[in-house]
């Protein structure tokens, strides 16, 4: 189901102009937006959490501008795009920023800049692109603290942190975690913490991850079956787990992973999370971050009662 959210005529008053005289007085600026986001659940649920809050978008625009002064509308428009992609789960954005009282003699129209941007324009990081499944399901994730199991170099931790989550990443690869820590500091202190921890030392007694500690738990392409009771224990009531990993079909048809015990049987993920409310589940041959990147996976989003 394709749809667009349209917001027209956001009114701003700010100092914007090439010359000092032009920037000396605040000028009226209008902003029009066309937003695309994965809001399909809202057509059935009638819940604001399943779409984008128009009022929050307008407030984000005003907060971003603040009391800044700009020379060019191009820079203003780009700053607004970046802020909107950072704070909302958008896939595409069209923005029109214009002066309605341009200082041009004998001119009664407006002047402005139109930009077309996609989420991918702002996700090209050294971490790698996040899973398309995570990006599509972002509106279903309650805001708060997230646990990224098997975080590696942190492509998903980094993505969630840019969306306003506080993220704790666990992995046994110390070098990967050091990379993530360094990149987080360079990205103006994104709210990411890391922990070097081997989760697979004891099948009978996996590490304790806490009780009702996390609003979101995510696991991508990591499977250690004894850990699931610990994950459920660490999830807050009302919290959501999002998980995707290989099916046995991928081992058979694409010979990866090389050991079939690292792959799920059909419907096994449903069994592992049977105590939760299933919000989404599917199995199949799914596209990854590029057209050439495909894998047979099981994908689930489930909420703890």
C-alpha positions as CSV (number, residue, x, y, z in Angstrom):
1,X,0.0,0.0,0.0
2,X,1.7,3.2,-1.2
3,X,0.8,6.5,0.6
4,X,2.3,9.9,1.2
5,X,2.0,12.3,4.2
6,X,1.7,15.9,3.0
7,X,2.4,18.9,5.3
8,X,2.1,22.3,3.6
9,X,2.8,25.8,4.8
10,X,5.0,25.3,7.9
11,X,5.7,28.9,8.8
12,X,9.2,29.9,10.1
13,X,10.7,33.3,10.9
14,X,14.4,33.3,10.7
15,X,17.5,35.3,9.5
16,X,18.4,34.1,6.0
17,X,20.2,35.8,3.2
18,X,23.4,36.3,1.4
19,X,24.0,39.9,2.5
20,X,24.3,41.2,6.1
21,X,21.4,43.6,5.5
22,X,19.2,40.7,4.4
23,X,20.2,38.7,7.5
24,X,19.6,41.6,9.8
25,X,15.9,41.0,10.1
26,X,13.9,37.8,10.4
27,X,12.1,36.8,7.2
28,X,9.0,34.6,6.7
29,X,9.9,31.2,5.3
30,X,7.5,28.5,4.2
31,X,8.2,24.8,4.2
32,X,6.2,22.1,2.4
33,X,6.8,18.4,2.8
34,X,5.9,15.1,1.2
35,X,6.9,12.2,3.5
36,X,6.9,8.5,2.8
37,X,7.2,6.1,5.7
38,X,6.3,2.5,6.5
39,X,2.9,3.4,7.9
40,X,0.8,0.5,6.5
41,X,-0.1,-0.8,10.0
42,X,-1.9,2.5,10.8
43,X,-4.6,1.9,8.2
44,X,-5.8,-1.0,10.4
45,X,-4.7,-0.2,13.9
46,X,-5.8,3.5,14.0
47,X,-2.8,4.2,16.3
48,X,-0.6,7.2,16.0
49,X,2.5,5.1,17.0
50,X,2.1,3.2,13.6
51,X,2.6,6.3,11.5
52,X,4.3,9.7,11.7
53,X,3.0,12.4,14.0
54,X,2.5,15.6,11.9
55,X,2.7,17.8,14.9
56,X,6.0,16.2,15.9
57,X,7.4,16.8,12.4
58,X,6.5,20.5,12.6
59,X,8.1,20.8,16.0
60,X,11.2,19.1,14.8
61,X,11.5,21.6,12.0
62,X,11.2,24.5,14.4
63,X,13.6,23.0,16.9
64,X,16.2,22.4,14.1
65,X,16.1,26.0,12.9
66,X,16.0,27.5,16.4
67,X,17.7,30.9,16.3
68,X,20.2,30.0,13.6
69,X,21.1,32.3,10.8
70,X,21.6,31.0,7.2
71,X,23.1,32.5,4.1
72,X,21.5,30.0,1.7
73,X,18.2,28.2,1.5
74,X,20.1,25.2,0.3
75,X,21.8,24.7,3.6
76,X,18.6,25.3,5.5
77,X,16.8,22.6,3.5
78,X,19.6,20.1,3.9
79,X,19.7,20.6,7.7
80,X,15.9,20.0,7.8
81,X,16.2,16.8,5.8
82,X,18.9,15.4,8.0
83,X,17.0,16.2,11.2
84,X,13.8,14.6,9.9
85,X,15.5,11.4,8.8
86,X,17.2,11.3,12.2
87,X,14.1,11.6,14.2
88,X,11.5,9.8,12.1
89,X,11.3,6.5,10.3
90,X,11.0,8.0,6.8
91,X,12.0,6.2,3.6
92,X,11.7,9.3,1.2
93,X,11.3,13.0,1.7
94,X,10.4,15.9,-0.7
95,X,10.9,19.3,0.8
96,X,10.2,22.8,-0.6
97,X,11.7,25.7,1.3
98,X,11.0,29.2,0.0
99,X,11.1,32.9,0.9
100,X,7.8,34.5,0.4
101,X,9.2,38.1,0.6
102,X,12.4,37.9,-1.4
103,X,14.3,41.2,-1.6
104,X,14.1,41.5,-5.4
105,X,12.8,44.8,-7.0
106,X,9.4,44.6,-8.7
107,X,9.0,40.9,-7.7
108,X,5.9,39.6,-5.8
109,X,6.5,35.9,-6.1
110,X,8.6,33.5,-4.0
111,X,12.1,31.9,-4.4
112,X,13.1,28.6,-2.9
113,X,14.8,25.2,-3.2
114,X,13.3,21.8,-3.6
115,X,15.1,18.7,-2.5
116,X,14.4,15.0,-2.9
117,X,16.1,12.8,-0.4
118,X,16.0,9.1,0.7
119,X,16.8,7.4,3.9
120,X,19.8,5.8,2.2
121,X,21.4,9.2,1.6
122,X,22.0,9.5,5.4
123,X,22.8,5.9,6.2
124,X,26.1,5.4,4.3
125,X,28.3,4.9,7.3
126,X,31.4,2.8,7.9
127,X,29.2,0.4,9.8
128,X,27.3,-0.8,6.8
129,X,23.6,-0.3,6.0
130,X,21.0,-1.5,8.4
131,X,18.6,-4.4,7.5
132,X,15.6,-3.3,5.3
133,X,13.5,-5.4,7.7
134,X,14.6,-3.3,10.7
135,X,14.0,0.0,8.8
136,X,10.5,-1.2,7.7
137,X,9.5,-2.3,11.2
138,X,10.9,0.8,13.0
139,X,7.4,2.3,13.7
140,X,6.5,-0.7,15.8
141,X,9.5,-0.4,18.2
142,X,8.8,1.4,21.4
143,X,11.2,4.2,22.1
144,X,13.7,3.7,24.9
145,X,16.6,1.4,25.6
146,X,17.6,-1.3,23.1
147,X,19.8,-4.4,23.3
148,X,21.6,-5.4,20.1
149,X,22.7,-9.0,20.5
150,X,25.8,-9.9,18.4
151,X,26.2,-6.3,17.4
152,X,29.5,-6.7,15.6
153,X,30.6,-3.4,14.1
154,X,27.3,-2.0,15.0
155,X,25.3,-1.3,11.8
156,X,22.0,-1.8,13.6
157,X,23.1,-0.2,16.9
158,X,24.3,2.9,15.0
159,X,21.0,3.1,13.1
160,X,18.8,2.9,16.2
161,X,21.0,5.4,18.0
162,X,20.4,7.9,15.2
163,X,16.7,7.3,15.6
164,X,16.7,8.3,19.2
165,X,17.2,5.0,21.0
166,X,19.8,4.3,23.7
167,X,21.6,1.2,22.6
168,X,23.7,-1.4,24.4
169,X,25.6,-3.7,22.0
170,X,27.0,-7.1,23.0
171,X,29.5,-9.1,21.1
172,X,32.6,-11.3,21.8
173,X,34.6,-9.6,19.1
174,X,36.6,-6.9,21.0
175,X,38.1,-5.4,17.9
176,X,34.6,-4.9,16.4
177,X,33.4,-3.2,19.6
178,X,36.4,-0.9,19.7
179,X,35.5,0.2,16.1
180,X,31.9,0.9,17.2
181,X,33.0,2.8,20.3
182,X,35.3,5.0,18.2
183,X,32.8,5.7,15.5
184,X,30.1,6.5,18.2
185,X,32.4,9.1,19.8
186,X,33.2,10.6,16.4
187,X,29.5,10.9,15.6
188,X,29.0,13.5,18.4
189,X,28.5,11.0,21.2
190,X,25.7,8.8,20.0
191,X,24.0,7.0,22.9
192,X,25.7,3.6,22.4
193,X,27.4,1.5,25.0
194,X,29.2,-1.8,24.4
195,X,30.1,-5.0,26.3
196,X,32.5,-7.6,25.3
197,X,30.8,-10.9,26.3
198,X,30.8,-14.4,25.0
199,X,27.2,-15.6,25.2
200,X,27.9,-19.2,24.4
201,X,30.2,-20.4,27.2
202,X,27.5,-22.5,29.0
203,X,24.5,-24.0,27.2
204,X,22.8,-24.8,30.5
205,X,23.4,-21.3,32.0
206,X,23.8,-18.5,29.5
207,X,24.8,-15.1,30.8
208,X,22.2,-13.1,32.7
209,X,21.1,-10.1,30.6
210,X,19.0,-8.5,33.4
211,X,15.3,-8.5,34.1
212,X,12.8,-6.2,32.4
213,X,15.7,-3.9,31.3
214,X,15.1,-3.3,27.6
215,X,12.3,-1.8,25.6
216,X,13.6,-3.4,22.4
217,X,15.8,-6.4,21.8
218,X,17.2,-7.1,18.3
219,X,19.0,-10.0,16.9
220,X,20.1,-10.2,13.2
221,X,21.9,-13.2,11.7
222,X,22.9,-14.6,15.1
223,X,21.4,-17.8,16.5
224,X,22.1,-19.3,19.9
225,X,19.0,-21.2,21.1
226,X,19.8,-21.4,24.8
227,X,19.9,-17.6,25.0
228,X,16.2,-17.0,24.2
229,X,14.9,-17.4,27.8
230,X,17.4,-14.8,28.8
231,X,16.3,-12.5,26.1
232,X,12.6,-12.8,27.2
233,X,13.6,-12.2,30.8
234,X,15.5,-9.0,29.8
235,X,12.6,-7.6,27.8
236,X,10.3,-5.2,29.6
237,X,6.5,-5.9,29.6
238,X,5.2,-4.2,26.5
239,X,8.7,-4.4,25.0
240,X,9.4,-5.7,21.5
241,X,11.8,-8.2,20.1
242,X,12.8,-8.0,16.4
243,X,14.7,-10.9,15.0
244,X,15.9,-12.2,11.6
245,X,18.3,-15.0,10.8
246,X,18.9,-17.8,8.3
247,X,16.5,-20.6,7.5
248,X,17.7,-24.1,6.8
249,X,16.8,-23.4,3.1
250,X,19.7,-21.0,2.9
251,X,22.2,-23.7,4.0
252,X,20.7,-26.1,1.4
253,X,20.4,-23.8,-1.5
254,X,23.2,-21.3,-0.9
255,X,25.6,-23.3,1.3
256,X,25.6,-20.6,4.0
257,X,26.0,-20.9,6.9
258,X,28.2,-23.9,6.5
259,X,26.8,-25.6,9.6
260,X,23.1,-26.3,9.5
261,X,22.7,-26.0,13.2
262,X,23.1,-22.2,12.8
263,X,19.9,-22.2,10.8
264,X,16.3,-22.2,11.8
265,X,13.8,-24.9,11.0
266,X,10.5,-23.8,9.5
267,X,8.4,-22.1,12.2
268,X,11.1,-22.6,14.8
269,X,11.3,-18.9,15.6
270,X,7.6,-18.9,16.4
271,X,8.2,-21.7,18.9
272,X,11.2,-20.0,20.5
273,X,9.1,-16.9,21.1
274,X,5.7,-18.6,21.7
275,X,5.2,-16.6,25.0
276,X,5.0,-13.3,23.0
277,X,2.3,-11.6,21.0
278,X,3.3,-11.9,17.3
279,X,3.0,-8.6,15.5
280,X,4.7,-9.9,12.3
281,X,6.1,-13.1,11.0
282,X,7.2,-14.4,7.6
283,X,9.7,-16.8,6.0
284,X,11.1,-16.7,2.6
285,X,13.8,-15.6,0.1
286,X,14.4,-12.0,1.2
287,X,16.4,-9.2,-0.3
288,X,19.1,-7.7,1.9
289,X,20.7,-4.3,1.7
290,X,21.4,-4.6,-2.1
291,X,19.7,-6.2,-5.0
292,X,22.4,-9.0,-5.1
293,X,22.2,-9.7,-1.4
294,X,19.5,-12.3,-0.8
295,X,18.9,-15.0,1.8
296,X,16.3,-17.4,3.0
297,X,15.4,-16.0,6.4
298,X,12.7,-16.1,9.1
299,X,11.7,-12.6,10.4
300,X,9.6,-11.8,13.4
301,X,8.4,-8.8,15.5
302,X,6.8,-9.8,18.8
303,X,5.7,-8.0,21.9
304,X,5.9,-9.1,25.5
305,X,2.5,-9.0,27.3
